[in-house]
């Protein structure tokens, strides 16, 4: 889903919406009818100086207290002690007594006092992860509110966007990770994955809870509920789909919300949310039948995990940060174990650093509460620094191809064979069929189409059925298909209406860098996805036309072809590989594009041509309208793969901190493809396979996810909220901003991203020499380890110790001394390997960008 765009605005904002949003909307001053944003008004996200409820709870747990005076709540207080990998604060008393309600009361009281008699609209109160609210104000009101001593920070709301039958096998789950969890009938049980997306279709069999008679209770620690509306009736939730809410106050206030299309409920009218939920935790063994063809049986990565849906994204406009933060806050308060976001901001956050934005800071509080957070990297690749997920506490996932492809082919009369995409049958036998382009088949001898859609085969009424019957119809695939103005489905209807033997789409040269997924077709057909191949196809077609020498009218269609079907998958060995659209590092620290000492993405996972459940109301992909499954591509598909894998780790290691889960995933990745060659990375939009080169950590992070190995990592690199807090405090000039977001004051900190105990080492600027430490924790049996170094070009690296014995549950500090040996501004890469004598290994990438031997 793209950047926010204004839809047809309905009548002035009626009180009906206030009822729908419940207590989320607080009307100030004038009362009467609530309207959309008036001129000069905007949505602001306001944070307060007092601690949020989750921070207060963790502080109380540290002190041993069990209650909070509702009227007392003090300021930020101290930081929570570092959370051990083996001692994570979860599933205790999840809600401090009345403190959340107390904060909401403070928000309302502050607004009334500050803006007495004035008109404003409070959209949300945030109280669990951050203490603040979203409110519609004029710039004058915003300035007045910002001057209040209770207010820490104010930021304008911003827009966000959305960034399987076989991938479990590709990831090795059936013979590996699922076996360790007791099989697919147990994998993930007791773990709740919260998905912030476009909602869900509760009636899809991927989310049913009655497929087995086994005991399958709702996890006791989950405290969420199921919103009930006309299109999401009572009974929509069950033991699988344990919670569902929707958040749209900011969108509604802006006048972009279309009630008939976007639905003020958890129902998914887009399809994206249903798809991602099924990838993460859809039921095992659900038949995938599309266009009447059976493509196997689908399963989520953690098929027995539970799903909680927090709808904050919509088909027509994407979404807004105010709504997303409300969804994150609710998911954390409901006690989910994993939060998955297949969304990214539409622009790089302004200000001191990319990390300081309401979404990332809310997610940092979620991590403090023990929740693993995974986010899509974004579909803005392949350019360097195109990353749309920035912070070290967020696990960022890029997209790779897997080894299953659906390809069909057109064989031309000149013996050329051109590959295509299309989930479609082939033409009958070895017979060749004449080709006829839609512009050459218009009624009444018209020589050119009246409008562009006719060349795209969108209207059969202008075509000569007698001329086309029994031939293969040739259609243009233009940018209008990408924008949703034309559809393959409509072209197929046209082809059937004129009795063609099949349909072939050639690619318009302006459709560049768009991932063409195999499209379901119930007649022989394909799309030629390459502009170069499309030119070859058209050249053959045009050269084979026979024209009258006098009138230049076509008198014969000489080009012939046959279509070889694409219903059966092909399995290659050159995967995984990084897809061209997957966003790349290095991680931009701010809007000047200075590099952060943080590796992004964290890893890659399957994201190309992924089968997933599809909503019966889904409109996001016209080709799959009315189907129960769809094949989509993007980092949006990669992120829920990792959310499901995280649920499996959480099930096996319930005491793991979020950083420990991320470390287990990161240090056990695969670095080679199925042939044993280095993983490749596509470098261009056009003909991406012809420009691919070996992937670097800025393309693939630590590598390709290895689900089975992640369940037995051996060593863990743990990192706590306190570490992230100190890192933020170490950013020059950040102390006031950190205090504004967290309610806690910075001490003296010189910590950089390279000093965080991450399962990678990244140095943006190496000025002569630097000392880096990493602390590993043994979560397996006692073991002897050897440290192996492969230094990046232009530096020397030494490690101490190079060998160590580490008992189970104990820690070992390893110190690395890094020296620049050449002045060089190009990034170079190496790795550090920890190899145990019991078979465990942990490999972390080592990246150094600018290197300075001496300062002038």
C-alpha positions in Angstrom: 0.0 0.0 0.0 1.4 3.4 -0.9 1.5 6.8 0.6 -1.6 8.3 2.0 -3.8 9.8 -0.7 -7.1 11.6 -0.2 -10.2 9.6 -1.0 -13.7 11.0 -1.8 -14.7 12.7 1.4 -18.0 11.8 2.9 -20.4 14.2 4.6 -19.3 16.0 7.7 -17.9 13.7 10.4 -21.1 12.3 12.1 -21.4 11.2 15.8 -21.7 7.7 14.4 -17.9 7.5 14.3 -17.6 8.6 18.0 -19.7 5.6 18.9 -17.6 3.3 16.7 -14.4 4.6 18.3 -15.8 4.5 21.8 -13.7 6.4 24.3 -10.9 7.1 21.9 -12.5 10.3 20.7 -12.7 13.2 23.2 -14.5 16.3 21.8 -13.3 19.6 23.1 -15.1 22.9 23.5 -17.7 23.5 20.9 -19.4 20.1 20.8 -21.7 19.6 17.9 -20.8 17.7 14.8 -17.2 16.4 14.5 -15.7 17.3 11.2 -12.7 16.2 9.2 -9.5 18.2 9.5 -10.2 21.9 9.2 -7.8 24.3 7.5 -4.7 24.8 9.6 -5.5 21.7 11.8 -3.3 18.6 12.0 -3.0 15.4 14.0 -0.3 15.6 16.7 1.2 12.8 18.8 2.0 14.1 22.3 4.1 12.4 24.9 4.0 13.2 28.6 6.8 13.3 31.1 5.4 10.7 33.5 6.2 7.0 33.0 3.9 4.8 31.0 2.1 1.9 32.7 4.4 -0.9 31.5 7.5 1.1 32.7 5.8 1.7 36.0 5.0 -2.1 36.3 8.5 -3.1 35.6 9.9 -0.6 38.1 7.4 -2.0 40.7 8.5 -5.5 40.0 12.1 -4.5 40.6 11.2 -3.0 43.9 8.9 -5.8 44.9 5.8 -3.6 45.2 2.4 -4.8 44.0 0.3 -1.7 43.7 0.3 1.8 42.4 -1.6 4.7 43.9 -4.0 5.8 41.2 -3.5 9.5 41.9 0.2 9.3 42.7 2.1 8.3 39.6 5.4 10.0 39.6 7.9 10.9 36.9 10.1 8.7 34.9 12.0 7.0 37.7 15.1 4.9 37.2 15.7 2.4 34.4 14.8 -1.2 34.6 17.8 -3.5 35.3 19.2 -5.3 32.3 16.9 -8.2 31.4 18.8 -11.5 31.5 18.5 -13.9 28.6 17.3 -16.4 31.2 15.1 -14.1 33.2 12.5 -12.1 31.3 9.7 -10.1 33.0 6.6 -11.4 31.3 3.2 -12.7 32.3 3.1 -11.3 35.8 0.5 -8.8 36.9 0.1 -7.2 33.5 -1.8 -4.1 34.5 -0.8 -1.7 37.4 -3.8 -1.0 39.5 -5.7 1.9 38.0 -2.5 3.6 36.7 -3.5 3.4 33.1 -6.9 5.0 33.8 -5.1 7.6 35.9 -2.9 8.6 32.9 -6.0 8.8 30.6 -7.6 11.1 33.2 -4.4 13.3 33.2 -4.5 13.6 29.4 -8.2 14.7 29.4 -7.6 17.1 32.2 -4.5 18.7 30.6 -6.4 19.3 27.3 -9.4 20.8 29.1 -7.3 23.1 31.2 -5.0 24.2 28.3 -7.7 24.6 25.6 -10.6 25.6 27.7 -13.6 26.5 25.5 -11.7 25.7 22.3 -12.5 22.9 19.8 -10.1 20.0 19.6 -10.5 16.2 19.1 -8.5 13.7 21.2 -8.2 10.5 19.1 -6.3 8.2 21.4 -4.8 8.0 24.9 -1.6 5.9 24.9 -0.8 4.6 28.4 0.8 1.2 28.3 4.0 1.6 26.3 4.2 5.4 26.1 2.4 8.0 28.1 0.7 10.3 25.7 -2.1 10.9 23.3 -3.0 11.8 19.7 -5.1 14.9 19.2 -6.3 17.2 16.4 -5.1 20.8 17.0 -4.5 24.0 15.2 -0.8 25.2 15.1 -1.7 27.8 17.7 -3.3 25.2 20.0 -0.3 22.9 19.5 2.1 25.7 20.6 0.0 26.4 23.6 0.0 22.8 24.6 3.7 22.3 24.0 4.4 25.0 26.6 2.8 23.0 29.4 5.4 21.6 31.8 3.7 18.2 31.7 4.3 17.8 28.0 7.6 16.2 26.9 7.4 16.0 23.2 5.1 16.7 20.2 5.3 15.3 16.7 3.1 15.6 13.6 1.4 12.4 12.7 2.8 10.7 9.5 1.7 8.1 7.0 2.8 4.5 6.7 2.3 1.8 4.1 2.4 -2.0 3.8 5.8 -2.9 2.6 2.4 -20.5 1.9 2.5 -24.1 0.5 6.2 -24.6 0.2 8.3 -22.2 2.3 8.0 -24.4 5.4 9.8 -27.1 3.4 12.3 -24.6 2.1 13.1 -23.5 5.6 13.4 -27.1 6.7 10.5 -27.0 9.2 8.8 -30.4 8.6 12.0 -32.5 9.2 13.6 -30.0 11.6 12.1 -27.4 13.8 8.6 -28.8 13.8 9.9 -32.2 14.9 11.6 -30.6 17.9 8.3 -29.0 18.9 6.3 -32.2 18.5 5.2 -31.8 14.9 3.0 -29.2 13.2 0.1 -30.1 15.5 2.2 -28.6 18.4 4.5 -26.0 16.8 4.0 -22.6 18.4 1.2 -23.6 20.8 0.8 -21.2 23.7 2.5 -18.3 21.9 0.5 -15.3 20.7 1.6 -13.4 17.6 0.2 -9.9 17.3 -0.1 -8.7 13.7 -0.5 -5.0 13.0 -1.9 -4.9 9.5 -5.1 -4.6 7.4 -7.2 -7.0 9.6 -8.2 -10.6 9.0 -10.9 -12.8 7.4 -12.0 -14.8 10.5 -13.9 -17.3 8.4 -10.8 -18.6 6.5 -9.9 -22.2 7.3 -6.3 -21.1 8.0 -7.7 -19.6 11.3 -10.2 -22.2 12.3 -9.8 -23.9 15.8 -11.8 -27.0 15.1 -9.5 -28.9 12.8 -8.3 -31.3 15.5 -9.8 -32.5 18.8 -6.6 -31.9 20.7 -6.5 -29.6 23.7 -6.0 -26.1 22.4 -6.7 -23.5 25.1 -6.4 -19.7 24.7 -3.1 -18.8 26.4 -3.8 -17.7 30.0 -1.4 -14.8 29.8 -3.3 -13.1 26.8 -5.8 -10.5 28.0 -7.1 -9.1 24.8 -10.6 -9.2 23.5 -12.5 -9.5 20.2 -14.2 -6.4 18.8 -17.8 -7.1 17.6 -19.3 -5.2 14.7 -21.9 -6.0 12.0 -19.2 -7.3 9.6 -17.2 -8.9 12.4 -19.9 -10.6 14.5 -19.8 -12.4 17.8 -18.0 -15.7 17.4 -15.5 -14.4 14.8 -12.7 -15.1 17.3 -11.8 -18.5 18.6 -8.9 -20.4 20.2 -6.8 -19.7 17.2 -7.8 -16.1 16.5 -7.8 -15.0 20.1 -8.2 -11.2 19.6 -9.1 -8.6 17.1 -9.4 -4.8 17.2 -9.3 -1.9 14.7 -7.7 1.6 15.0 -8.7 4.3 12.5 -9.3 7.5 14.5 -6.5 9.5 12.7 -7.7 8.3 9.3 -11.3 9.1 10.0 -10.4 12.6 11.3 -8.5 13.3 8.1 -11.5 12.4 6.0 -9.7 9.7 4.0 -11.6 6.8 5.6 -14.2 5.2 3.3 -16.6 3.2 5.5 -17.9 1.0 2.8 -14.4 0.1 1.5 -12.2 0.3 4.6 -14.6 -1.1 7.2 -14.6 0.1 10.7 -13.9 -3.3 12.1 -11.1 -5.9 12.2 -12.4 -7.4 8.9 -9.9 -7.4 6.1 -11.2 -5.7 3.0 -7.6 -5.5 1.6 -6.3 -9.0 1.8 -2.7 -8.1 3.0 -3.4 -8.8 6.7 -5.1 -12.1 6.1 -2.1 -13.1 3.9 0.6 -12.1 6.5 -1.3 -13.8 9.4 -1.5 -17.1 7.6 2.3 -17.0 6.8 3.1 -16.5 10.4 0.7 -18.9 12.0 -1.9 -20.3 9.6 -3.2 -23.8 10.2 -1.3 -26.7 8.8 -2.5 -28.7 5.7 -5.0 -26.2 4.2 -5.6 -27.0 0.5 -4.6 -24.1 -1.8 -7.1 -24.1 -4.7 -7.0 -21.1 -7.0 -8.8 -20.7 -10.3 -9.9 -24.3 -10.0 -6.3 -25.6 -9.7 -4.8 -27.3 -6.7 -1.4 -25.9 -5.7 -0.7 -28.0 -2.6 -1.4 -27.5 1.1 -0.6 -24.4 3.0 0.9 -23.9 6.5 2.1 -21.1 8.6 5.6 -21.1 10.1 4.1 -21.7 13.6 0.9 -23.5 12.7 -0.2 -24.0 16.3 0.5 -20.5 17.5 -2.3 -18.1 18.3 -3.1 -14.9 16.4 -4.2 -11.5 17.6 -5.0 -8.9 15.0 -4.7 -5.1 15.4 -6.0 -3.5 12.3 -4.4 -0.1 11.6 -3.9 -0.2 7.8 -6.4 0.2 5.1 -6.6 -0.3 1.4 -7.5 3.2 0.3 -4.7 5.2 2.0 -2.3 2.9 4.0 -2.3 4.2 7.5 -1.1 6.8 10.0 1.4 6.6 12.9 -1.2 7.7 15.5 -3.3 4.7 14.7 -0.3 2.3 14.5 1.0 3.5 17.9 -2.4 2.9 19.4 -2.4 -0.7 17.9 1.1 -1.3 19.3 0.1 0.0 22.7 -3.0 -2.2 22.8 -1.1 -5.3 21.6 1.5 -4.9 24.4 -1.1 -4.3 27.0 -2.9 -7.5 25.8 0.4 -9.4 26.5 1.2 -10.7 23.0 4.6 -12.5 22.8 5.5 -11.3 19.3 4.6 -8.2 17.3 4.8 -8.4 13.5 4.7 -5.3 11.4 4.7 -5.6 7.6 4.6 -1.8 7.4 7.2 1.0 7.0 7.0 4.8 7.1 6.4 6.7 3.9 9.4 8.9 4.6 12.6 8.8 6.7 11.7 10.3 10.2 13.0 13.8 10.6 14.9 15.1 13.6 18.1 14.2 15.5 18.1 10.4 14.5 15.9 8.0 12.7 15.3 6.1 15.9 13.4 9.0 17.5 9.9 8.5 16.1 6.7 7.4 17.9 6.5 4.0 16.3 10.1 3.0 17.0 10.0 4.4 20.6 6.7 2.5 21.3 8.4 -0.6 20.0 11.4 -0.1 22.3 9.0 0.0 25.2 7.4 -3.2 23.9 10.9 -4.8 23.9 11.3 -3.6 27.5 8.1 -5.5 28.3 9.6 -8.7 26.8 7.9 -8.7 23.4 9.9 -9.7 20.3 9.3 -7.1 17.5 9.8 -7.9 13.8 9.4 -5.5 10.9 9.6 -5.6 7.2 12.7 -3.8 5.8 10.7 -2.1 3.1 10.4 -2.5 -0.7 12.6 0.4 -1.6 15.7 -1.5 -2.8 18.1 -2.1 -4.4 19.7 1.3 -3.7 22.1 1.6 -0.7 20.7 3.2 2.4 17.1 2.5 1.3 16.3 0.9 4.6 12.9 1.8 6.2 13.4 0.0 9.5 16.1 1.6 11.6 16.3 0.8 15.3 18.5 -1.9 16.9 15.7 -3.2 19.1 13.6 -4.0 16.0 14.3 -7.2 14.1 14.4 -6.2 10.4 13.7 -8.7 7.7 14.6 -8.4 4.0 13.1 -10.5 1.2 14.7 -13.4 -0.7 13.5 -15.8 -3.4 13.1 -19.4 -2.6 13.7 -22.3 -5.0 10.1 -22.9 -6.2 9.1 -21.1 -9.4 6.0 -21.2 -11.5 7.1 -20.6 -15.0 5.4 -21.1 -18.3 6.6 -20.5 -21.8 5.5 -19.3 -25.2 7.1 -21.2 -28.1 7.1 -19.1 -31.3 6.9 -20.2 -34.9 10.5 -19.2 -35.4 11.5 -21.7 -32.7 12.3 -19.1 -30.1 11.1 -19.9 -26.6 10.3 -17.0 -24.2 9.6 -17.5 -20.5 6.6 -16.1 -18.8 4.6 -16.0 -15.6 1.1 -17.3 -15.1 -0.6 -20.0 -13.0 -2.3 -21.2 -16.1 -2.7 -24.3 -18.3 -1.0 -24.6 -21.7 -2.6 -24.8 -25.1 -3.7 -28.2 -26.4 -0.9 -30.6 -27.5 1.7 -29.4 -30.0 -0.7 -27.4 -32.1 0.4 -23.9 -33.0 -2.1 -21.1 -32.9 -2.2 -17.8 -34.8 -1.4 -14.7 -32.8 -3.6 -11.6 -33.0 -3.1 -8.3 -31.1 -6.1 -6.6 -29.7 -5.5 -3.3 -31.6 -5.6 -5.4 -34.9 -8.9 -7.1 -34.0 -11.2 -4.1 -33.6 -14.6 -4.1 -35.3 -15.4 -2.2 -38.5 -11.8 -2.3 -39.7 -10.7 0.3 -37.1 -6.9 0.5 -37.4 -6.1 1.7 -33.9 -7.8 1.3 -30.5 -10.1 4.1 -29.3 -8.6 4.1 -25.9 -5.6 2.5 -24.1 -7.8 -0.1 -22.3 -8.6 -1.7 -25.6 -5.0 -2.6 -26.3 -5.0 -4.1 -22.8 -8.0 -6.3 -23.6 -10.3 -4.7 -21.0 -13.4 -4.4 -23.2 -14.6 -7.2 -25.6 -17.4 -5.1 -27.1 -15.1 -3.4 -29.6 -13.4 -6.6 -30.7 -14.2 -8.7 -33.7 -15.1 -12.1 -32.3 -15.1 -13.9 -35.6 -11.6 -12.6 -36.4 -10.2 -13.7 -33.0 -12.0 -17.0 -32.5 -9.4 -19.9 -32.2 -6.4 -17.5 -32.1 -4.2 -16.4 -29.1 -5.1 -12.9 -28.1 -2.1 -10.5 -27.5 -2.6 -7.8 -24.9 -0.4 -5.0 -23.5 0.5 -5.1 -19.8 0.9 -1.4 -19.0 1.4 0.8 -15.9 -2.4 0.8 -15.6 -2.3 -2.8 -14.3 0.2 -1.7 -11.6 -2.2 1.1 -10.6 -5.2 -1.1 -10.6 -6.9 0.7 -13.5 -6.7 -2.5 -15.6 -6.7 -6.2 -14.6 -5.6 -9.5 -15.9 -9.0 -10.9 -14.7 -10.9 -8.5 -17.0 -8.6 -9.4 -19.9 -9.3 -13.1 -19.3 -13.0 -12.3 -19.4 -12.4 -10.5 -22.7 -10.5 -13.4 -24.1 -13.3 -15.9 -23.2 -16.0 -13.6 -24.6 -14.3 -13.6 -28.0 -13.5 -17.3 -27.9 -9.7 -17.0 -28.1 -7.5 -20.0 -27.7 -5.5 -18.2 -25.0 -3.9 -14.9 -24.1 -0.4 -13.5 -24.0 0.5 -10.2 -22.3 3.7 -8.4 -23.4 5.3 -5.9 -21.0 5.0 -2.2 -21.7 8.5 -0.6 -21.4 7.3 1.8 -18.8 6.6 -1.0 -16.3 10.0 -1.1 -14.8 11.0 -2.7 -11.5 7.5 -4.1 -10.7 7.5 -7.6 -9.4 5.1 -9.6 -11.6 3.8 -12.5 -9.6 2.4 -15.6 -11.3 -1.2 -14.7 -12.0 -4.0 -17.3 -11.9 -5.7 -17.9 -15.2 -8.4 -20.4 -16.1 -7.5 -20.4 -19.8 -4.1 -20.9 -21.4 -2.1 -17.7 -20.9 1.0 -16.0 -19.6 2.7 -12.6 -19.0 6.1 -11.9 -20.5 7.8 -10.2 -17.5 10.9 -8.9 -19.4 10.7 -5.8 -21.5 13.6 -7.2 -23.7 11.7 -10.5 -24.2 8.6 -8.5 -25.0 10.4 -6.6 -27.7 11.6 -9.9 -29.3 8.0 -11.2 -29.1 6.6 -8.1 -30.7 9.3 -8.0 -33.4 8.4 -11.6 -34.4 4.6 -10.7 -34.4 5.0 -7.6 -36.5 7.4 -9.1 -39.0 4.9 -11.9 -39.6 1.9 -9.7 -40.5 0.9 -9.7 -44.1 -0.4 -6.3 -45.3 -2.1 -5.1 -48.5 0.5 -3.2 -50.4 -2.0 -0.5 -51.4 -4.1 0.1 -48.3 -1.6 -1.3 -45.7 -4.4 -3.2 -44.1 -3.6 -6.5 -42.5 -4.7 -9.4 -44.6 -3.1 -12.2 -42.7 -1.8 -12.9 -39.2 1.3 -15.0 -39.9 2.7 -15.3 -36.4 2.0 -18.6 -34.6 2.8 -19.9 -31.1 1.9 -22.4 -28.4 1.8 -21.9 -24.7 3.4 -24.4 -22.3 1.5 -24.5 -19.0 2.7 -23.2 -15.7 0.6 -25.1 -13.2 3.5 -27.3 -12.0 6.3 -25.7 -10.0 10.0 -25.8 -11.0 12.6 -26.2 -8.3 16.0 -24.6 -8.8 19.2 -24.6 -6.8 20.3 -21.0 -7.1 18.2 -19.8 -4.1 18.0 -18.1 -1.8 18.9 -14.8 -3.4 18.1 -11.2 -2.3 15.3 -9.7 -4.3 15.9 -6.4 -6.1 13.1 -4.6 -4.2 14.3 -5.6 -0.7 15.6 -2.5 1.1 19.3 -2.3 1.7 21.7 -1.0 4.3 23.7 0.6 5.6 21.3 1.8 8.2 20.8 5.6 7.9 21.2 7.3 11.3 19.6 10.5 10.3 18.3 12.6 7.3 21.8 13.5 6.3 22.2 9.8 5.6 25.1 9.4 8.0 25.7 5.7 8.6 24.7 4.1 11.9 26.9 1.5 13.6 24.0 -0.9 13.3 23.5 -3.7 10.8 20.3 -3.6 8.8 18.6 -5.8 7.7 19.1 -8.4 10.4 18.5 -11.3 8.0 16.5 -12.3 4.9 13.6 -14.7 4.6 11.3 -15.9 1.8 9.4 -13.0 0.4 9.0 -13.7 -3.3 5.9 -15.4 -4.8 4.5 -16.5 -1.4 1.2 -18.3 -1.2 -1.0 -17.1 1.7 -4.6 -17.0 2.8 -6.7 -14.4 1.1 -9.7 -12.5 2.4 -13.1 -13.1 0.8 -13.4 -9.3 0.8 -9.8 -8.7 -0.4 -9.4 -6.0 -3.0 -5.6 -5.4 -2.9 -4.8 -7.7 -5.7 -7.5 -7.8 -8.4 -6.2 -11.0 -9.9 -7.1 -12.9 -6.7 -10.5 -11.3 -6.0 -12.9 -14.1 -4.9 -10.1 -16.6 -4.3 -9.2 -18.0 -0.9 -5.4 -17.9 -1.5 -3.1 -15.4 -3.2 0.5 -15.3 -4.3 2.2 -12.0 -3.3 5.8 -10.7 -3.1 7.5 -8.2 -0.8 9.3 -7.8 2.5 5.7 -7.8 3.9 5.7 -11.5 3.2 9.2 -12.0 4.7 8.6 -10.5 8.1 5.8 -12.9 9.2 8.0 -15.8 8.2 10.3 -14.6 11.0 7.5 -13.8 13.4 6.4 -17.5 13.1 10.0 -18.7 13.6 10.3 -16.5 16.6 7.2 -18.1 18.1 8.9 -21.5 17.8 11.9 -20.2 19.6 9.7 -18.6 22.3 7.9 -21.9 22.7 11.1 -23.8 23.3 12.8 -21.1 25.3 10.0 -19.2 27.1 12.5 -17.2 29.2 14.4 -15.8 26.3 14.5 -12.0 26.0 13.6 -10.4 22.7 17.3 -9.9 22.0 18.0 -13.6 22.7 15.4 -14.6 20.2 16.9 -12.3 17.6 20.4 -13.6 18.4 19.3 -17.2 17.9 17.9 -16.3 14.5 20.9 -14.2 13.5 23.9 -16.4 14.4 22.5 -19.6 12.9 21.7 -18.3 9.4 22.7 -19.9 6.1 25.3 -18.0 4.0 25.2 -20.1 0.8 22.5 -21.2 -1.7 21.4 -24.7 -2.5 24.5 -25.3 -4.7 26.9 -24.2 -1.9 27.7 -21.0 -3.7 27.5 -17.5 -2.0 24.0 -16.1 -1.7 23.5 -13.6 -4.6 21.8 -10.2 -4.6 19.9 -8.7 -7.5 21.2 -5.1 -8.2 18.8 -3.6 -10.7 15.1 -3.3 -11.4 15.4 -4.2 -15.0 16.5 -7.8 -15.7 17.6 -8.3 -12.1 19.1 -11.8 -12.5 21.6 -10.5 -15.1 23.1 -8.0 -12.7 23.3 -10.0 -9.5 26.5 -10.2 -7.5 27.4 -11.9 -4.2 25.3 -10.4 -1.3 26.9 -8.4 1.5 25.7 -8.0 5.0 24.0 -4.7 3.8 21.9 -6.8 1.5 21.2 -9.9 3.6 22.2 -9.0 7.2 23.4 -12.1 8.9 22.2 -14.3 6.1 19.1 -16.5 5.3 17.0 -17.7 8.2 17.6 -21.3 9.3 14.7 -22.3 11.5 16.1 -25.6 12.8 19.5 -24.3 13.7 17.9 -21.3 15.5 16.3 -23.8 18.0 19.8 -24.8 19.1 22.0 -21.7 18.9 24.6 -22.6 21.5 25.7 -19.1 22.2 23.5 -16.0 22.6 24.3 -12.3 22.3 21.9 -10.6 24.8 21.0 -6.9 24.9 18.7 -5.2 27.3 16.5 -2.1 27.3 19.1 -0.4 29.5 21.7 -1.0 26.7 19.4 0.6 24.1 18.7 3.5 26.4 22.4 4.1 26.9 22.9 3.9 23.1 20.3 6.6 22.5 21.9 8.7 25.2 25.2 8.4 23.5 23.9 10.2 20.4 25.2 13.8 20.5 22.6 16.2 21.7 20.0 13.5 22.4 19.5 13.8 26.1 16.4 16.0 26.0 14.8 13.8 23.3 15.5 10.6 25.2 13.9 12.1 28.3 10.9 13.3 26.4 10.2 9.8 25.0 11.2 7.6 27.9 10.6 9.8 31.0 14.1 8.9 32.2 17.2 11.1 32.3 20.4 10.3 30.5 23.6 10.0 32.5 27.0 10.3 30.8 27.1 7.8 27.9 29.6 7.3 25.1 28.0 4.1 23.8 27.6 3.8 20.1 25.8 1.2 18.0 29.0 -0.8 17.7 29.1 -1.1 21.5 25.6 -2.7 21.7 25.9 -6.4 22.3 24.4 -7.3 18.9 25.1 -10.5 16.9 27.0 -8.4 14.4 29.8 -5.7 14.4 29.3 -2.6 12.3 31.6 0.4 12.4 30.6 3.4 10.3 33.9 5.3 10.8 37.1 3.6 12.0 39.4 6.4 13.1 42.7 4.6 13.4 41.8 2.1 16.1 38.9 0.9 18.1 38.2 -1.7 20.8 34.9 -3.6 20.7 33.6 -6.2 23.1 30.9 -8.9 22.8 29.5 -11.0 25.6 28.2 -14.4 24.8 25.9 -16.6 27.0 25.9 -20.4 26.7 22.3 -21.7 26.5 23.4 -25.2 25.7 25.7 -27.7 27.5 29.2 -27.0 28.6 31.4 -26.4 25.6 34.8 -25.4 24.4 34.8 -22.7 21.7 37.4 -21.4 19.3 37.1 -17.8 17.9 38.0 -17.5 14.2 38.5 -14.1 12.4 38.1 -13.0 8.8 39.0 -9.3 8.9 37.4 -6.9 6.5 39.7 -5.4 3.8 41.7 -2.4 5.1 41.7 -3.4 8.7 43.4 -5.8 11.1 41.4 -7.5 13.9 42.6 -9.4 16.9 40.5 -11.3 19.5 41.0 -12.2 23.1 40.5 -14.9 24.1 40.7 -17.0 21.0 39.7 -20.1 22.9 37.5 -20.5 25.9 35.5 -23.0 27.9 32.0 -21.8 28.8 29.7 -23.7 31.2 26.0 -23.9 30.6 24.3 -20.6 31.6 27.5 -18.7 31.9 28.9 -15.7 30.1 32.2 -15.0 28.3 33.5 -11.6 27.2 35.5 -11.5 24.0 37.4 -8.3 23.1 38.2 -7.3 19.6 40.9 -4.7 18.7 40.3 -3.2 15.2 43.0 -1.2 13.4 42.7 0.6 10.1 45.5 -0.2 7.7 44.5 2.0 4.7 42.5 5.2 4.1 39.4 4.0 2.4 35.8 5.1 2.3 34.4 1.9 0.8 32.6 -0.6 3.0 34.4 -3.9 3.5 33.2 -7.1 5.2 34.4 -10.0 7.2 33.1 -12.2 9.9 33.7 -13.6 13.4 33.0 -17.3 14.0 32.5 -19.0 17.3 33.0 -22.7 16.8 32.2 -25.2 19.6 33.5 -28.7 20.0 29.9 -30.0 20.4 28.9 -28.8 17.0 27.5 -25.4 17.8 28.6 -22.4 15.8 27.7 -18.7 15.9 28.8 -16.6 13.0 28.4 -12.8 13.0 29.2 -10.4 10.2 31.9 -7.7 10.6 31.4 -4.6 8.6 33.6 -1.5 8.4 32.8 1.5 6.2 35.1 4.5 6.3 38.6 3.8 7.5 41.2 6.4 8.5 44.8 5.4 9.2 45.8 8.9 10.5 44.1 12.2 11.0 45.5 15.2 9.0 
